[in-house]
């Protein structure tokens, strides 16, 4: 599972998005465009047939860092550079320690 997260300092400075549509005004820390084809899909819930109840696709506009290196993205998120999507196993401890905060 990928978790959308950011440093609390970044969120205090730039605000906490409540819907994927609000990500447009935020700085993004993302993989290169060649890896991230078609934007980022957010799904809410699953119906009885296993289909997503709501899917929203976000096309990032303000990418401040684009790298395939997870450690670099992780460090940038901790430094308050923007909102990142990172694997749960990478951010689990920092979420518990409140060094990063889950977004959306």
Secondary structure, DSSP 8 states (H G I E B T S, - for coil): -EEEEE-HHHHHHH---SSGGGGGGS-EEE--TTTSTT-EEEEEEE-TTS-EEEEEEE----EEEE-S-HHHHHHHHHTT--EEEEEHHHHHHHHHTTSSEE--
